[in-house]
């Protein structure tokens, strides 16, 4: 493991120090031996954290320091486990106290297994005393070793950093292929005279490392058709030094005798005055807008038609510096990569003269996955080597173990990683649990990051989930994640990015790869914290034996975590649930999605630290009452559990629950009473109106943070006052609302005037984008359906509203693009001219 310090430590220690100063935790342990131990931890960890920050997160080369960092990392995880256990006990104590102080009805909701318990911090100290003292001893030893090693101070232990990348404008065109169309597109942008009043325009070229941004720019820069009064090429790299960049441009223009920035910029302004120039800023990493505006001040002196080309891997830089839309460079085709590979390996454009190498050579080219840098590097490694064994070695080797790649593939990708802030390094490294070519959903990965404690709130107003989406977008904008070509709602990592994640995470992440014949490369199973495996049709218990060695495991995920209601169920040995899982006491995330599991054992309630539980598309019928003990649970996914008939009443004790995914649970008949207690809920895609205390639609009133989709079933049970109290108009996060009445229009309790007023009272916030109304019994829609102020509604479904006779009001929705009308027996005519923005009209089962 080479980059222990880079990956996790700075991101690990910050939350630990926050937890050690948490008011709730300190109150819980006050005046006990626990408090004294925690104070010692805080002091030592603060000292170590200061040293690590001073060390600037550069790669470690000293083997002794690596060992020290590994010890510190493992200890940090253990400290966090203990602190989370204390915080869980504090939270449980608070919930029990509130339950005892409330009505007898609420007390009944607490699981019977918790009813008589009220463990104090003193009792907890008695149970964990030796464990606490053991951690203190380890921490003191590590702090002492830090002084002896002089970590972060001794220059010999750290190199100057990864060798700085240097580029020039020169290129060997015969070695470039597959970029003709890209070159033509950039040349058109260069020759294009903007209609705007800008003195010069900035053309950003973006793409992942090794994809050929610099090569393309070199081709353009040297093209004979590119006519400018003056040209300059600057390799910016990770040091956005304004005087250096300005001086380099001046050198191209024949003048550079000063170091003073003001003098340099005055001279550059004079040199560019009235001239049409082309300046290339290659490999830009800084997104500091002030630096860019300061650097570009002299550029305004140039003539109209002047251009600046920047190459970068980061979309944010392109958007801040660019004056035209960034040009995204795509991967090369297999044939184009093959030509580059054979040019460097065989001095040929194909394998015609070396047919014996053709099959294995094509397999090696497959490893390139469209990156010209990889094709060039692998070709160079095999240059003039025609021994089949040597080619076999390259094919079977991990990319990181290949010789001579530090200056090529490895350094190109590590550069992207090294520029990440520590919190993003941790989030990216976690993705090593995904196998190559695995497609993942943004929301799912954000939920997992949240469960693992990676999302640190620095602004009180920003929710953790929103912060996670911000992290995801940042990694995506840096080309770590790319949209899947087969499903636009999912993402994928390039094979080399996946390799990078495994490289930087080392032994922390583990994917159970059944295809590997040799023993797993994980050095110590005890060090593994995050794991996953791909579900098989029949998974026997022996397949999971290795997990018994991972006693500190935090993540146990069956992949894929997303499925559909039509997939075939997988079968999992009961021993995994009954014996293995209960032993994994440190679990934060558990997914059994897709398995034909019918029930969870009561022992699930002993997984006190669990924050994410995914049982989607299982055959679960009921959840155990012990689920109510999982006070840390943030995400509970039950999507597609078609056999699920009820949720346990104790679910309302899960006060940290933010996601209760019950989509496609057709067997579910009602909600648990008093779901309004879950005030942190952000995802509740379905609410079934019940009858009785704590089951009505008014339970939605306090759920003010609801986001995304909400389907309300059983609206025939709702009166006007309760509909108003649901307060949908204040739920700004809802973008997809479905309102359902029962399909029986002959029910004597149904009243068309009441239903009109109920629907009117369910008026949502103006941020709504999708609306569906099913089996509504009124003869007309309330005025808000069709109100032009709902300018974001693009999709409207009107299903089985049989008494409606006209849809003319609906046409007033200005952004409506998709309209579905089904079973609307009373509607005789639909006039297309009423819908100005309509793109699709779906009509079905219209008896008229």
C-alpha positions in Angstrom: 0.0 0.0 0.0 1.8 3.1 -1.2 -0.3 6.1 -0.4 -1.9 5.4 3.0 -1.3 9.0 4.2 -2.8 10.5 1.0 -6.0 8.6 1.0 -7.7 8.5 4.3 -5.9 10.0 7.3 -6.7 13.7 6.9 -10.3 12.9 6.1 -10.5 10.4 9.0 -9.0 12.5 11.8 -11.2 15.6 11.2 -14.5 13.9 12.0 -12.9 12.1 15.0 -11.9 15.4 16.5 -15.4 16.8 15.9 -17.0 13.8 17.6 -14.6 14.2 20.6 -16.0 17.7 21.1 -19.6 16.8 20.5 -21.9 18.3 23.2 -24.2 15.3 23.4 -21.3 12.8 23.7 -19.5 14.9 26.4 -22.7 15.2 28.4 -23.3 11.5 28.3 -19.8 10.6 29.6 -19.3 13.5 32.0 -17.6 12.8 35.3 -16.7 9.2 34.3 -13.5 7.5 33.5 -14.6 7.5 29.9 -14.4 11.3 29.8 -10.8 11.2 31.0 -9.9 8.7 28.3 -11.6 10.7 25.6 -9.7 13.8 26.6 -6.4 12.0 26.2 -7.5 10.9 22.8 -8.4 14.4 21.8 -5.0 15.8 22.9 -3.0 13.1 21.1 -5.1 13.1 17.9 -4.9 16.9 17.7 -1.1 16.8 17.8 -1.0 14.1 15.1 -3.5 15.9 12.9 -1.4 19.1 13.0 1.7 17.2 11.9 -0.2 15.5 9.0 -1.6 18.8 7.7 1.9 20.2 7.9 3.1 17.3 5.8 1.2 18.6 2.7 -0.2 15.1 1.8 2.7 14.3 -0.5 3.4 10.7 -1.4 5.3 8.7 1.3 8.4 6.7 0.3 9.8 5.8 3.7 8.7 2.2 4.6 8.9 3.0 8.3 6.6 6.0 7.9 4.2 3.9 5.8 4.0 1.3 8.6 3.3 4.2 11.1 0.6 5.6 8.9 -1.0 2.2 8.6 -1.1 1.8 12.3 -2.5 5.3 12.7 -5.2 4.6 10.1 -6.3 1.3 11.7 -6.4 3.1 15.1 -8.4 5.9 13.7 -11.0 3.5 12.5 -11.1 1.8 15.9 -11.5 5.1 17.7 -14.4 6.0 15.4 -16.1 2.7 16.1 -15.9 3.3 19.9 -17.1 6.9 19.6 -20.0 5.8 17.4 -20.9 3.2 20.0 -21.0 5.9 22.7 -23.0 8.3 20.5 -25.4 5.4 19.8 -25.9 4.7 23.5 -26.4 8.4 24.1 -29.0 8.6 21.3 -30.8 5.4 22.6 -30.9 6.8 26.1 -32.5 10.0 24.7 -35.1 8.1 22.7 -36.0 5.9 25.7 -36.3 9.0 28.0 -38.6 10.7 25.6 -40.6 7.5 25.2 -41.1 7.2 28.9 -42.1 10.8 29.2 -44.7 10.5 26.5 -48.1 8.8 26.4 -48.6 5.1 27.0 -49.5 4.8 23.3 -46.1 6.0 22.2 -44.3 3.8 24.8 -45.9 0.8 23.2 -44.0 1.6 20.0 -40.6 1.0 21.6 -39.4 -2.6 21.0 -40.0 -4.8 24.0 -36.4 -5.9 23.9 -35.4 -2.2 24.8 -38.1 -1.5 27.3 -36.2 -2.3 30.5 -32.8 -1.0 29.3 -31.3 2.3 30.3 -27.5 1.8 30.2 -25.6 4.7 31.7 -22.2 5.8 30.6 -20.8 4.2 33.8 -22.2 0.8 32.8 -20.9 1.3 29.3 -17.4 2.1 30.8 -17.5 -1.1 32.8 -18.2 -3.0 29.6 -15.7 -1.2 27.4 -13.1 -0.1 30.0 -10.3 -2.5 28.8 -11.0 -1.6 25.2 -10.7 2.1 26.0 -7.5 1.7 27.8 -6.1 -0.4 25.0 -6.8 2.3 22.5 -5.2 4.9 24.8 -2.1 2.7 25.0 -1.9 2.3 21.2 -2.4 6.0 20.7 0.3 7.0 23.1 2.7 4.6 21.4 1.9 6.0 17.9 2.4 9.5 19.2 5.8 8.5 20.6 6.7 6.9 17.3 5.7 10.1 15.5 8.3 12.1 17.5 11.0 9.4 16.8 10.2 9.3 13.1 9.9 13.1 12.9 6.9 12.6 10.5 6.1 15.6 8.3 9.4 17.4 9.1 12.2 15.2 7.8 12.7 16.2 4.2 14.4 12.9 3.3 11.2 11.0 4.0 9.4 12.9 1.2 10.2 13.4 -2.4 9.6 16.8 -4.0 6.3 15.2 -5.2 5.4 13.5 -8.5 7.7 14.6 -11.3 6.2 17.7 -12.8 4.7 17.2 -16.3 6.2 19.3 -19.0 4.8 19.8 -22.5 5.9 21.7 -25.6 4.1 22.6 -28.8 6.1 20.0 -30.9 4.3 16.9 -32.1 5.1 13.9 -34.4 2.0 13.9 -36.5 2.6 10.5 -38.0 2.1 9.0 -34.6 -1.3 10.6 -34.1 -4.4 9.0 -35.4 -8.2 9.3 -34.8 -8.2 13.0 -34.2 -9.0 14.4 -37.6 -12.6 15.4 -36.8 -11.5 16.8 -33.4 -8.8 18.9 -35.1 -11.3 20.2 -37.7 -13.7 21.2 -34.9 -11.1 23.1 -33.0 -9.8 24.8 -36.2 -13.3 26.0 -36.9 -13.5 27.5 -33.5 -10.2 29.2 -34.0 -11.2 30.7 -37.4 -14.7 31.7 -36.1 -15.0 35.4 -35.5 -17.4 35.9 -32.6 -20.4 38.1 -32.9 -19.8 39.2 -29.4 -17.7 42.3 -28.4 -15.0 40.2 -26.7 -11.4 41.2 -27.7 -10.4 37.5 -27.5 -12.2 34.2 -26.9 -11.2 31.3 -24.8 -11.6 27.7 -26.1 -11.5 25.0 -23.4 -10.6 21.4 -24.3 -11.5 19.0 -21.5 -11.2 15.2 -21.0 -9.7 12.7 -18.6 -5.9 12.2 -18.2 -4.2 10.4 -21.1 -7.0 11.0 -23.6 -4.9 13.3 -25.8 -5.9 16.9 -25.1 -2.3 18.1 -25.4 -1.7 16.1 -28.6 -4.8 17.6 -30.2 -3.8 21.1 -29.2 -0.3 20.5 -30.6 -1.8 19.4 -33.9 -3.9 22.6 -34.1 -1.1 24.9 -33.0 1.2 23.6 -35.7 -1.4 23.5 -38.5 -0.3 25.6 -41.5 -3.8 27.1 -41.8 -3.6 28.7 -38.4 -2.6 32.3 -39.1 -1.9 34.6 -36.2 0.4 37.6 -35.7 2.0 35.9 -32.7 1.7 32.6 -30.9 2.8 31.3 -27.5 2.6 27.9 -25.7 2.7 27.6 -21.9 2.7 24.4 -19.9 0.9 25.6 -16.8 0.6 22.3 -14.9 -0.3 22.5 -11.2 1.5 25.8 -10.5 -0.6 28.7 -11.7 2.2 31.1 -11.2 1.1 34.4 -12.9 4.6 35.9 -13.3 6.0 32.6 -14.7 3.2 32.2 -17.2 3.4 35.9 -18.3 7.2 35.6 -18.6 6.9 32.5 -20.7 4.5 34.2 -23.1 6.9 37.1 -23.4 9.7 34.7 -24.2 7.7 33.5 -27.2 7.4 37.2 -28.2 11.1 38.0 -27.8 11.1 39.9 -24.5 11.6 38.7 -20.9 14.1 40.7 -18.9 12.2 41.3 -15.6 10.6 39.4 -12.7 8.3 42.1 -11.5 4.7 41.2 -12.4 3.6 44.8 -13.1 6.5 45.3 -15.5 5.9 41.9 -17.1 2.2 42.6 -17.7 2.8 46.1 -19.0 5.3 44.7 -21.6 3.0 41.9 -22.5 0.2 44.4 -23.1 2.4 46.4 -25.4 3.5 43.3 -27.3 0.0 42.1 -27.8 -1.5 45.5 -28.6 -3.4 45.5 -31.9 -2.1 42.0 -32.7 -4.1 38.9 -33.4 -2.6 36.3 -31.1 -3.0 32.6 -30.2 -2.0 31.6 -26.6 -2.1 28.0 -25.4 -2.4 27.3 -21.7 -1.8 23.6 -21.4 -2.7 21.4 -18.5 -4.5 23.9 -16.2 -5.4 22.8 -12.7 -6.3 26.0 -10.8 -9.9 27.1 -10.8 -9.2 30.3 -9.0 -11.1 32.9 -10.9 -9.1 35.9 -9.4 -5.9 34.3 -10.7 -7.3 33.9 -14.2 -8.6 37.5 -14.4 -5.3 38.8 -13.2 -3.3 36.7 -15.8 -5.7 37.6 -18.6 -5.6 41.4 -18.1 -3.0 42.1 -20.9 -4.9 39.9 -23.4 -7.6 42.6 -23.9 -5.0 44.7 -25.8 -5.0 42.2 -28.7 -6.9 42.5 -31.9 -10.3 41.0 -32.5 -10.2 37.3 -33.4 -7.4 36.5 -30.9 -7.8 33.2 -29.2 -6.7 31.4 -26.0 -6.8 27.6 -25.9 -6.8 25.9 -22.4 -6.6 22.2 -21.8 -7.9 20.8 -18.5 -9.4 17.8 -16.9 -11.9 19.8 -14.8 -15.2 21.1 -16.1 -15.3 23.9 -13.5 -12.1 25.4 -14.9 -13.6 25.3 -18.4 -16.7 27.1 -17.3 -14.9 29.8 -15.4 -12.3 30.5 -18.0 -14.1 29.6 -21.3 -16.0 32.1 -23.4 -17.3 29.3 -25.7 -18.7 25.9 -24.8 -15.9 23.5 -23.8 -14.9 20.9 -26.3 -15.0 17.4 -24.7 -12.5 15.0 -26.1 -13.8 11.4 -26.4 -12.0 8.1 -26.3 -10.5 6.6 -29.5 -12.0 3.6 -31.2 -10.4 0.1 -30.9 -8.9 0.3 -34.4 -7.4 3.8 -33.7 -5.8 2.5 -30.4 -4.5 -0.6 -32.2 -2.8 1.6 -34.8 -1.0 3.6 -32.1 0.0 0.5 -30.2 1.5 -1.3 -33.3 3.3 1.9 -34.4 5.2 2.0 -31.1 5.5 -1.8 -30.6 6.2 -2.9 -34.2 6.9 0.3 -36.3 3.8 -0.7 -38.3 0.1 0.2 -38.5 -1.1 -3.4 -38.1 -0.1 -7.0 -37.3 0.2 -8.2 -41.0 4.0 -8.9 -40.6 3.6 -10.4 -37.1 0.5 -12.6 -37.3 1.7 -14.7 -34.4 1.3 -11.6 -32.1 -2.1 -10.5 -33.5 -4.4 -12.3 -31.1 -2.6 -11.4 -27.9 -1.9 -7.9 -29.2 -5.6 -7.2 -29.8 -6.3 -8.4 -26.2 -3.7 -5.9 -24.9 -5.2 -3.1 -27.0 -8.6 -3.9 -25.3 -6.9 -2.9 -22.0 -6.4 0.6 -23.4 -10.1 1.3 -23.3 -9.8 4.1 -25.8 -6.9 6.0 -24.2 -4.1 6.9 -26.6 -1.5 7.4 -23.8 -2.1 3.8 -22.6 -1.7 2.4 -26.2 1.5 4.4 -26.6 2.9 3.3 -23.2 2.1 -0.4 -23.7 3.4 -0.3 -27.2 6.6 1.3 -26.0 7.0 -1.4 -23.3 6.9 -4.1 -26.1 9.0 -2.2 -28.6 11.0 -4.7 -30.7 10.1 -7.5 -28.3 8.6 -10.4 -30.2 8.8 -13.1 -27.5 5.2 -14.3 -26.9 6.0 -14.7 -23.1 6.9 -11.0 -22.8 3.6 -10.1 -24.4 1.7 -12.5 -22.1 3.3 -10.8 -19.1 2.0 -7.4 -20.2 -1.4 -8.8 -20.8 -1.7 -10.5 -17.4 -0.1 -7.7 -15.4 -2.0 -5.1 -13.4 -1.5 -1.7 -14.9 0.2 -0.5 -11.7 2.7 -3.3 -11.8 4.0 -2.6 -15.3 7.6 -1.3 -15.6 8.4 2.2 -16.7 4.8 3.5 -16.3 5.5 6.0 -13.6 6.2 8.6 -16.2 3.2 7.7 -18.3 -0.1 6.1 -17.3 0.4 6.0 -13.5 1.6 9.6 -13.2 -1.1 10.9 -15.5 -3.9 9.4 -13.4 -2.3 9.9 -10.0 -2.0 13.6 -10.9 -5.8 13.8 -11.2 -6.1 12.0 -7.8 -3.4 14.1 -6.1 -5.3 17.3 -7.0 -8.4 16.1 -5.1 -9.2 17.6 -1.7 -8.9 15.0 1.1 -12.7 14.6 1.4 -13.0 13.7 -2.3 -10.0 11.3 -2.1 -11.9 9.3 0.5 -15.1 9.3 -1.5 -13.3 8.2 -4.7 -11.2 5.5 -3.0 -14.4 4.0 -1.6 -15.4 3.2 -5.2 -12.8 0.5 -5.2 -15.6 -1.8 -3.9 -17.2 -1.7 -7.4 -15.9 -4.2 -10.0 -14.8 -3.0 -13.4 -17.7 -2.0 -15.7 -20.1 -1.8 -12.8 -22.9 0.8 -13.4 -23.9 2.7 -10.3 -26.5 5.4 -9.5 -25.6 8.8 -8.1 -28.2 8.7 -5.4 -27.2 5.2 -4.2 -23.5 6.1 -4.0 -24.3 9.3 -2.1 -26.4 7.3 0.4 -23.4 5.0 0.9 -21.0 7.9 1.4 -23.4 9.3 4.0 -23.7 6.0 5.8 -19.9 5.7 6.0 -19.6 9.2 7.5 -17.7 10.8 4.6 -20.0 13.8 4.2 -18.8 16.5 6.6 -21.2 19.4 7.0 -19.3 22.7 7.2 -22.4 24.8 6.6 -25.4 24.2 8.9 -27.9 25.0 6.2 -26.6 22.4 3.7 -28.0 18.9 4.1 -25.6 16.0 4.1 -27.3 14.4 1.0 -27.0 17.7 -0.9 -23.4 17.9 0.0 -22.9 14.3 -1.3 -24.5 15.2 -4.6 -22.0 18.2 -4.7 -19.1 15.8 -4.1 -20.4 13.5 -6.8 -20.7 16.3 -9.4 -17.2 17.4 -8.5 -15.7 14.0 -9.1 -17.8 13.6 -12.3 -16.6 17.0 -13.6 -13.0 15.8 -13.1 -13.7 12.7 -15.3 -13.6 10.2 -12.5 -17.2 9.2 -13.3 -18.7 9.0 -16.7 -22.3 8.5 -17.8 -23.1 5.0 -18.9 -23.7 4.6 -22.6 -26.4 2.0 -21.9 -28.4 3.8 -19.2 -28.2 7.6 -18.9 -29.3 7.5 -15.3 -26.3 5.5 -14.2 -22.5 6.1 -14.1 -19.4 4.1 -14.7 -15.6 4.4 -14.1 -13.1 3.9 -16.9 -11.1 0.7 -16.3 -8.0 2.7 -15.5 -9.9 5.0 -13.0 -11.2 1.8 -11.4 -7.6 0.5 -11.2 -6.6 3.9 -9.6 -9.3 3.5 -7.0 -8.1 0.0 -6.1 -4.5 1.3 -6.0 -5.1 4.2 -3.6 -7.5 2.3 -1.3 -5.2 -0.6 -0.9 -6.3 -3.1 1.7 -9.2 -1.0 3.0 -11.6 -2.0 0.2 -12.3 -5.6 -1.0 -14.3 -7.0 -3.8 -14.9 -10.7 -3.7 -13.7 -11.7 -7.2 -14.6 -15.3 -7.8 -12.9 -15.3 -11.2 -9.4 -15.0 -9.7 -7.6 -18.3 -9.4 -4.8 -17.0 -7.3 -5.2 -15.9 -3.6 -6.5 -12.4 -3.1 -3.9 -9.7 -2.9 -5.3 -8.1 0.2 -2.5 -8.2 2.8 -4.6 -8.4 5.9 -8.3 -9.2 5.9 -8.5 -7.7 9.4 -7.7 -4.3 7.9 -10.6 -4.5 5.3 -13.4 -2.0 6.1 -15.5 -1.9 2.9 -16.5 -4.9 0.9 -18.9 -6.0 -1.9 -19.7 -9.1 -4.0 -21.7 -9.9 -7.1 -24.8 -12.0 -6.3 -25.0 -15.5 -7.7 -28.1 -17.6 -8.5 -27.3 -19.8 -5.6 -24.8 -18.5 -3.0 -23.7 -21.1 -0.5 -22.2 -20.1 2.9 -18.7 -21.3 2.0 -18.4 -18.5 -0.5 -18.4 -16.0 2.3 -16.0 -17.7 4.7 -13.3 -15.1 4.1 -15.6 -12.4 5.6 -15.3 -14.0 9.0 -11.8 -12.7 9.1 -13.0 -9.1 8.5 -14.1 -8.4 12.0 -14.0 -4.6 11.6 -16.1 -4.6 8.4 -18.2 -1.5 7.8 -19.7 -2.3 4.3 -21.2 -5.6 3.2 -22.9 -5.0 -0.2 -24.6 -7.5 -2.6 -24.2 -6.1 -6.1 -26.0 -4.8 -8.0 -27.8 -2.6 -5.5 -30.3 -1.6 -8.2 -32.6 -4.2 -9.8 -36.1 -4.4 -11.3 -39.3 -6.2 -10.4 -38.8 -8.6 -13.3 -35.3 -10.0 -12.4 -34.9 -13.6 -11.2 -34.4 -13.9 -7.5 -31.0 -15.0 -6.1 -30.8 -17.5 -3.2 -28.6 -16.9 -0.2 -27.6 -19.4 2.4 -29.4 -18.7 5.7 -26.1 -19.1 7.5 -24.9 -15.8 6.1 -27.9 -14.0 7.7 -28.1 -16.0 10.9 -24.4 -16.4 11.7 -22.1 -14.2 9.6 -23.9 -10.8 9.5 -24.6 -10.7 13.3 -20.9 -11.0 13.9 -20.1 -7.8 11.8 -20.8 -5.4 14.7 -19.2 -2.4 12.9 -21.4 -2.5 9.9 -22.6 0.9 8.6 -24.0 -0.4 5.2 -25.7 -3.7 4.5 -27.3 -4.7 1.2 -29.0 -8.0 0.5 -30.8 -6.6 -2.6 -32.2 -9.2 -5.0 -32.0 -12.3 -2.7 -35.1 -14.4 -1.9 -34.9 -13.5 1.7 -38.3 -13.8 3.5 -37.3 -12.6 6.9 -34.5 -11.0 8.9 -33.4 -12.5 12.1 -33.9 -10.5 15.3 -30.2 -10.3 15.6 -30.3 -7.6 12.9 -31.2 -5.2 15.8 -27.7 -5.8 17.3 -26.0 -4.0 14.4 -26.2 -0.7 16.3 -24.0 1.3 14.0 -26.0 0.4 10.8 -26.9 3.5 8.8 -27.9 1.9 5.4 -30.0 -1.2 4.9 -31.0 -2.3 1.4 -33.6 -5.1 1.1 -34.9 -4.1 -2.3 -36.4 -6.8 -4.4 -36.3 -9.4 -1.7 -39.2 -11.5 -0.6 -39.4 -10.0 2.8 -42.9 -10.1 4.3 -42.3 -8.4 7.7 -39.4 -6.7 9.4 -38.5 -7.7 12.9 -39.4 -5.4 15.8 -35.7 -5.3 16.7 -35.3 -3.0 13.7 -36.5 -0.2 16.0 -33.1 -0.4 17.9 -31.2 0.8 14.8 -31.3 4.5 15.9 -28.5 5.4 13.5 -30.3 4.1 10.4 -30.5 6.8 7.7 -31.5 4.7 4.6 -34.0 1.9 4.5 -34.6 0.6 1.0 -37.5 -1.8 0.5 -38.3 -1.1 -3.2 -39.9 -4.0 -5.1 -40.6 -6.0 -1.9 -43.9 -7.2 -3.4 -44.6 -9.6 -0.5 -44.2 -6.9 2.2 -47.6 -6.4 4.0 -46.7 -4.1 6.8 -44.0 -2.0 8.4 -43.3 -2.5 12.1 -44.7 0.2 14.4 -41.2 0.6 15.9 -40.0 2.1 12.6 -41.0 5.6 14.0 -38.2 5.2 16.5 -35.6 5.6 13.7 -35.2 9.3 14.3 -32.3 9.6 11.9 -34.1 8.0 9.0 -33.9 10.1 5.9 -34.9 7.6 3.2 -37.7 5.1 3.4 -37.9 3.7 -0.1 -41.2 1.8 -0.4 -41.7 2.1 -4.2 -43.3 -0.9 -5.9 -44.6 -2.5 -2.6 -48.0 -3.3 -3.9 -48.8 -5.6 -0.9 -48.3 -2.8 1.6 -51.7 -1.7 3.0 -51.0 1.1 5.4 -48.3 3.2 7.0 -47.0 2.7 10.6 -48.8 5.0 13.1 -47.3 8.4 13.7 -44.8 8.4 10.9 -44.7 12.2 11.4 -42.1 11.5 14.1 -39.6 10.8 11.3 -39.0 14.6 10.8 -35.7 14.0 9.0 -37.3 12.1 6.2 -36.4 13.3 2.7 -37.5 10.3 0.7 -40.9 8.8 1.2 -42.1 7.9 -2.3 -45.5 6.5 -1.1 -47.9 7.4 1.6 -51.1 5.3 2.2 -53.8 7.2 3.9 -55.3 5.1 6.8 -58.1 5.5 9.3 -57.4 6.1 12.9 -55.0 8.1 15.1 -51.6 8.7 13.5 -52.6 7.2 10.1 -54.2 10.1 8.3 -52.8 12.5 5.7 -52.0 15.0 8.4 -49.0 12.9 9.2 -47.4 14.6 6.2 -47.6 18.0 7.8 -44.4 17.7 9.8 -42.4 16.0 7.0 -41.2 19.3 5.7 -38.0 18.0 4.1 -39.6 15.6 1.6 -37.8 15.5 -1.8 -38.4 14.0 -5.2 -41.4 11.7 -5.6 -44.5 11.4 -3.5 -47.5 9.1 -4.3 -50.5 9.5 -2.0 -53.0 6.6 -2.1 -56.4 6.3 -0.5 -57.5 10.0 -1.0 -61.2 9.0 -0.7 -60.6 8.8 3.1 -59.4 12.5 3.3 -61.5 15.5 4.2 -60.8 19.0 3.1 -59.4 20.2 6.4 -56.9 17.3 6.7 -55.9 17.9 3.0 -55.0 21.5 3.9 -53.1 20.4 7.0 -50.9 18.1 4.8 -49.3 21.4 3.7 -48.1 20.2 0.3 -47.7 23.8 -0.9 -44.8 24.3 1.4 -42.9 21.2 0.4 -40.5 22.9 -2.0 -38.5 19.7 -2.7 -41.3 17.7 -4.2 -40.9 17.5 -8.0 -43.1 14.4 -8.8 -46.6 14.1 -7.2 -49.1 11.3 -7.8 -52.6 11.6 -6.3 -54.8 8.4 -6.1 -58.4 7.6 -5.2 -59.8 4.1 -5.3 -61.1 3.0 -8.6 -64.6 2.2 -7.3 -66.7 5.2 -8.3 -69.9 3.5 -6.9 -68.7 3.8 -3.3 -71.5 5.7 -1.4 -68.9 7.6 0.6 -67.5 9.4 -2.5 -68.7 12.9 -3.2 -67.6 14.8 -6.2 -67.8 18.2 -4.5 -65.7 17.1 -1.6 -63.1 15.5 -3.9 -62.9 18.8 -5.8 -62.1 20.7 -2.6 -59.7 18.0 -1.4 -57.8 18.1 -4.7 -57.8 21.9 -4.5 -56.4 21.8 -1.0 -53.6 19.4 -2.1 -52.2 22.2 -4.3 -48.4 21.6 -4.4 -45.5 24.0 -4.5 -44.8 25.7 -7.8 -41.5 23.7 -8.2 -43.5 20.6 -9.3 -42.3 19.0 -12.5 -44.5 15.9 -12.8 -48.2 15.4 -11.8 -50.4 12.4 -12.0 -54.1 12.2 -10.9 -55.8 8.8 -10.8 -59.5 7.9 -10.3 -60.4 11.4 -9.2 -64.3 11.7 -8.9 -64.9 15.4 -9.5 -66.5 16.8 -12.7 -63.8 19.5 -13.1 -60.3 20.1 -12.0 -59.4 22.8 -9.5 -57.9 26.0 -11.0 -54.4 25.2 -10.0 -54.2 22.3 -12.5 -53.6 24.4 -15.5 -52.4 27.5 -13.7 -49.6 29.1 -15.7 -47.7 29.8 -12.5 -46.8 26.0 -12.6 -44.2 26.8 -15.2 -42.0 23.7 -14.4 -44.6 21.0 -15.0 -43.5 19.1 -18.1 -45.3 15.8 -17.5 -49.0 15.3 -16.7 -50.9 12.0 -16.4 -54.7 12.0 -16.0 -55.9 8.5 -15.5 -59.4 7.1 -15.0 -60.9 10.5 -14.0 -64.2 9.5 -15.6 -66.3 12.4 -14.7 -64.1 15.0 -16.3 -65.4 16.3 -19.6 -62.9 19.0 -20.7 -59.1 19.4 -20.6 -59.0 22.9 -22.0 -57.6 24.4 -18.7 -54.7 21.9 -18.8 -53.4 23.6 -21.9 -52.4 26.7 -19.9 -49.4 24.9 -18.5 -46.7 26.7 -20.4 -43.9 24.0 -20.2 -46.1 20.9 -20.6 -44.3 18.5 -23.0 -45.8 15.1 -22.2 -49.5 14.4 -21.7 -51.1 11.0 -21.0 -54.8 10.6 -21.0 -56.2 7.2 -20.1 -59.7 6.0 -19.1 -61.1 9.5 -19.3 -64.6 8.4 -20.5 -66.2 11.9 -20.3 -63.6 13.6 -22.5 -64.9 13.7 -26.1 -62.3 16.0 -27.8 -58.7 17.0 -27.3 -57.5 20.1 -29.3 -53.8 19.9 -30.0 -53.6 23.7 -30.4 -54.4 24.0 -26.7 -51.0 22.6 -25.9 -48.3 24.9 -27.3 -45.2 23.0 -26.0 -46.6 19.5 -26.3 -44.2 16.9 -27.7 -45.9 13.6 -26.9 -49.7 12.9 -26.4 -50.6 9.4 -25.2 -54.3 8.4 -25.4 -55.7 5.1 -24.3 -59.0 3.4 -23.3 -61.1 6.4 -24.1 -64.7 5.0 -24.5 -66.0 8.2 -26.1 
